[in-house]
Amino acid sequence: MKQYSTISIFVFSLLQLSFSQDYSKVDAVVQELKKSLRSVDVQQPKEGNGEKIGVTVKVNVEQTLPPGQKTDTARTVAVSVESEMTEANCSSTSTGQVKFGVDLYSRYIWRGLDYGNAPSFQPALSYTYGNFSIGTWAAYSMGVSSVDLLGAGKVFAEHDLWASYGIPTDAGTFSLFYTDYFYPSAGLKYFNFNGTTGAHVLELGAGFSGTEKLPVTITAYYNFHNDVDHSIYIQGSYLFSCESFSANLFAAVTPAKSVWYGTSKADLINIGVTVSKSIVMTDKFSLPLTVSYIVNPDIEQTYLIVGITL
């Protein structure tokens, strides 16, 4: 429970800094946070099995695995950054591994589009057994996203289910993906699976991730249910690292008209770079941080977003 108290203190401090107009208070808040962190007895990872407990940083640019797993997710090409955490974030069992966590982003940008127009709270839960993973991932706007016809404010919400299977080879890893997209904020019933007006859009995907010598990832996705355009999304990315950070360059296209991606023809819709770094707060606690610069040439929009993983 002490760990969650520390996280609560940190989140409160971030919000205080975000809405503060007097930036002379920044140093005082940081010093108070450090004092609180030093007073917490953070549990160390188990050393018995030699495994390091870590988290995966999700980069909101375009994932190549389904949401939640985020070593490359169906919402952003992810950069993995391991940091020492407690068992609460990653627990191994004799039959598999359970992971859960929360991300906070200044905006939820997915495949070049802004979902929510507000800061986003994104919890995730997954289970991995061998090369197979299943999970659930959600995004909830922390503010009014739009206004309905009656003038009432609406808050964007998304809740997805996903599954993936990886096939490692000497040349790289081949993967298959399945994602079920559901938007509670749309006001549709969850068990409405109608093929044209239902609450779910279903997607299949396939991808390839290269080795360290060729750190290139190529993924493609196809909507096979509840999308009249049967939209296709194809992305390539290149991952590299420097002494203190990792970076990911990416570019993506949709090859035809798509209401789902907001295009009237084939076009580039998602280009940019994501930089990830683990910020050392104390000798026992590090904070994974990501910053992304994203351009959508089709709608002529750019985004600069920041995210942290708890």
N, C-alpha and C positions, 0 to 999 in steps of 0.2 A: 504493500500500500504506500510505502514511502516514495517509491518510484513515481507513482501516479501523482502524488503531491508535488513532486518536483516538476513534472510535466505541466501540471495545472498552473504552477507559479510561472513557468516559462511562457505558456500561452497567454496568460494574463498580462505579462510584461510586454509581449509583442503587441497585443491589442492596445495597451496603454501608449506605447510608442507610436503606433499607427495613427491614433486619433489625437495625439498631443500636438498642440500648436507651439508649446514652449520647449524647444529642443535642448535647452540647457539642462533639462531633467533627464536626458538620455543616460548620462554617465551614472547618475544616482540609481536609476533603474537597473543598469547592468551590474553595478556593484552589489546591489541587493540580491540580484539573481545569483551571482557567484557565491555570495555568502550562504544562500539557501542550498545551493548545490553541494557546497563543502560539508554542510551539516547532514547530508543524506548518506546513509550506508547503502550504496548500490551493490546489489548481489553480483558476484563475478561469474562468468561462464564456467560451466563444468569442464574440468580438464581430463576427466576419465577417458572419454572417447576421442580426445584429440580434435574435436570439431569446434570451430569458432562460430559463436552465435552472432548473427548479423541481420541487417535489414537491407532491402533493395530500394534504392532511390528511384522514384517514378518521375519521369520527365514528361511534362505535359506538352508533347509535340505530336506524337503519333506512335502508339505502341504496336509492337509486332506480336505480342502474345496477348491473350485476353486480359481485361482489367483485373487487377488484384495480384496476379503473379508478377508482373512488371519486371521481368528480367529482359523484357522486350514485349510490350503489351498491346492489346488491341486498342489502346487509346494513345500511346506514345512510344516512340523508340526510346527505350529506357537505358540509362547508364547505371550499372550496378556499383554501389559503393558500400563496402562492408565497414561497419563500425561496431565496437564492443557494446553490447546491450545486455539486458537481463533476459532470463528465460521467458518472460512474459511475451516477448515478441516472436519467439521461435522455439517450439518444443518438439523434440524428436521422440518417436515411439518405435516399438519393434516392428510396426507395420507401415509407418510412413512419417510424414512431417507436417505439422500444422503451423501456419504462419498467420499473424494478424497485425494490423497497424493502422495508422491514420496519417493522411497527408493534408497539409493546408496550403492552398495556392491562392495567389492574388487574383487569378482568373482561371476558369476551366476552358482551355482551348484544345479542341479535338479535331484533328485532321484539317486544320486551317480555319475552323469556325469557333466563334465564341458562344459557349453554352452557359447562360445564366447572367452574364453581364454583371458579375459580382464576385467577391472572394468565394472560394469553394472549399467545403469540408468533405474529405474523401476517405471513408473507412474501407477496409478490405479484409477478407478472410479467405484462406485457401488451404487445401490439403494436397500433398504430393506423395505419390507412391511410385518409386522407380522413375520411369520417364513420363508417367501420366499425372496430370494435375487437374483439379477442379476448384472452382472458387466463386465468390461473389464479390462485387465491387459496386460502390455507390458514389454519387456526387450530389451534394446539397448546397445550394447557394446560400451564403450568409447575408442575405439582403433581397429586396424586391427586384425581380428580374424583368417583369413586364406588368402591364395593366390591362385588365379585361375590358369588355364593352361597357360594363357598369362602373368602371373606374376603380375597381378593387385591385390591389396589388397582388401579384402572383410570384411565388418563389419556385425557381426551377429545381427539379429533383429527377435523378436517374438512378435506376437500380438494375444491375446486369448480373446474369449468370454466365459462366464460361467454362470451357474445358480445353485442354491442350495435350498433345502427345508429341514428344520429341524422339527423333531417331539419330543418335550420334554416329558419325563415321570419321574416318581419318581426314576427310576433306572438309568436314564441318558438320553442323547439325541441321537436319531437315525436320520441320515441324508442321503439324496440322492443328487448326484452331476451330472452335465453335463458340459463338457468342449469341446470347439472347438479350436484346436491348428492350428495356421497359422504362417508361417515363411516368411516374406517379403524378407529376404536375400536369399531365395532359388530361386528367380526369376520367380515364378509361378504366374499366374493371380488369383486374389482373388476369383472370381466367378467360378473357376474351381473346381467342387465338384466330379470329377471323382473318382470312387471307388478304383482305383489302382495306378493312377499317378496324382491325383488331388492335390490341394494346402492345403487340410484340413485333419487332423486326428481328429476323433470324439471319445470321451470317456465318459463312464458312470461309476459312482462310488457309493459306499454306505459305511457308517461308523457309529460307535458308540463311543460316548464320555461319560465317567463315571462321577460320582459326586465328590465332594471334598473328600469324604471318600475313594473313589477309582478312583484317577485321571488317568485313563488309556484310551487311544484312540486306536481303531482298524479300519483301513480303507482298502478298496479294490477297484481297478480300472480295467476297461476292455475296450480296444480299439475295437470298433465295426465297424469302417469305415476307409478304406485306410491303413490298417495294415495287411499284409499277415499272420503274426503270431498271430493276435488277442491277443496282449500282455496283460498280467495280472500283476498287481503290488499289493502287500499286505504289509502293514506296521502296526507295533504296537509301541506305545510310552507311556512313563510314565512321567508325569509332577510333579515337586515338587518345592518348594520355600524356600529360606532362608531369613534372615533378610533384606538383601540388594539386592537380585537378584532372578530371577526365572530360572529354568533349565529344559530341556527336553531331556530325553534319548530315542533313537529310533533305530529300526532295521527293515529292509525291505527285501523282497525276490521277485523274479519273478520265478514262478513254472515251466517254460519251456523255450525252445529256443526263443530268441526275438532279432530281428534286432533293434527294437525300443530302447531296453535297452542294446544292445551290448553284449548279452549273447549267448552262444552256447548250454546251458543246464540250468536246474534249478540251481539257485545260490543266495547267499546273495549279494546284490548290494549296500546297503546303511545303514551304521551303524555309530552312533556318538552321540554327545551331543551338544546342543545349550544352551548358557547362555545369559540371557537378563537382562538389567538394565537400569533404567532411570537416566541419568546424569543431575544433577541440575546445570544449567548455571547461572540463576538468581532466585530471588524469584517468578518470573512470567513465567519462561521459562525452560523447561526440555527437554533433548535430549535423545530419546530412542536409545539404543545401543545394538547390538547383536554380539556375537562371536560364531562360530560353528567349531567344529572339526569333520571331516567326513572321513570315510573309505569306499572304494568300494573294497571288497575282490575279486570280479570277475576279475577286471582289475588290481588289486594290486596297487591302487592309494590312496593317502590321500590328504585332503585339510584342510586348516585353513583359514577361511574367516571372515571378519568383515563387519557389515552393520549399517547404520543409517537411521532413518525415519524422514522426514521433513514434 
